[in-house]
Amino acid sequence: MKNRIIIIGGDPNSINSEIIYKVWKRLSQNEKKNIFLLASFDLIRAQYKKLGSKINLIKVKDINESHPFNCLKIVDIPLNFKDPFKVPIKNSSKYIENSLNLGHKFGLNKKTKGIINCPINKQLLKNSKKIGVTEFFASKCKIYNGSEVMMIHNKKLSVVPLTTHINIKDVPKHIKSDLIIRKVKVLEKNFRKLFKKKPKIGILGLNPHNAEFDKNSEEISSIIPSILKLKRNGINISGPLSADTTFVNNYKTYNVIIGMYHDQVLTPFKTLFHFDAINITLGLDYVRVSPDHGPAVDLIGSNKGNYLSLFRCIKFLQNLNK
C-alpha cells in the first residue's frame, strides 16, 4: 500500500529545518506515522538545538521501519560541518546530490506515495546554470526531450512555464510547436490523473500584445499551430492569450495557464497566492512536489520562515487518490 511520504531535507543553509519543525507540530499523530525525512541526523539535531526547537528525532535505516508516531524519522545522510547553518559549499553540494539520489530511489519504491524536496540553492547542483531540481529528477527518470512539466498549483489556479531555468534571451528559440505539444499532452494527462477532471487550459503568447500577430512572430509560427493541433486531439485549450491582461481577471476562466517562460507566469501567480501554492513536477515516474519558495538564507534564525507551502505539499500527498 502506497502511504509513505518522503521529505528531502534540502539545502542545509536554509530555513528548511525551521519550516519542517513548524509543520510537524501541526500534524496529527496519524499523519506523522508515514512521514520520513532524508537528511543528516546530526545536522538536524544541531540546527534544532541552535534554534531552541524541541522535537523527538530518531535515526532509521529505511522507510520500512515503524516507530512511535511522535518521533520524526530521519534516514541519515552523512554530512561534515562545524556550524550547522554555515556548511561549506563543497560539502553541501555533495550532500544535496546524495539526498536527491536517495529521494529518487525511494520515489520508485512501491510503498511511497510521493516525495517532497525542501528548497535548494540551485548553485549546489551540478551544471547549476542549466538545471534546477525539476530537470534533475527528469534526468533521473530518463526524460531527455523536455516533456517534464513544472506546475505551480493552488486550488484556484495552476500555472506552467513552457521553459524553466533558462535565460530570457534564449527563450524565443525554444518556442517550438513540438515542445508545446509534448508539454501540453503531459500536462493534460497528469492533471486528469491527479485531480480527476479534464483541465481547461489557457496559453499565453510570448510577445507584448501577441506581436499584433505579425507573420514573423512566435505566435504565428509556433503557438497558434500548436493550439489548433491540440484542439484536434480533444484538448480543451485556448489562446494565445495576452500576457499583460490575463491575470487581471481572465485567469479565473481556466484551470491552468501556460506561459512561455518562468517569470511570465510565476510573478503574477505569486502576487495572487503568495505562499499558498506548491510546485508539482508532472511526467516523472513518481509524484514529486516541493514548496514554492527558496532557501531564504536571510531568514535563518529569525523564526519568520513561512511553513504554509510545505504544509500544503504534505496535505496534497496525503489526500492523493482518496
Secondary structure, DSSP 4 states (H G I P E B T S, - for coil): ---EEEEE---SSSSHHHHHHHHHTTS-HHHHTTEEEEE-HHHHHHHHHHHT----EEEESSTT----TTSEEEEE-----SSTT---HHHHHHHHHHHHHHHHHHHTSTTEEEEEE----GGGSTTTTT--HHHHHHHHTT--SS--EEEEEETTEEEEESS-SS-GGGSGGG--HHHHHHHHHHHHHHHHHHHSSPPPEEEE-SSGGGGGG-TTSHIIIIIHHHHHHHHHTT--EEEEEPTTTTTTTGGGG-SEEEESSHHHHHHHHHHHHTTS-EEEEESSSS-EEEESS---GGGTTTT----HHHHHHHHHHHTTT-
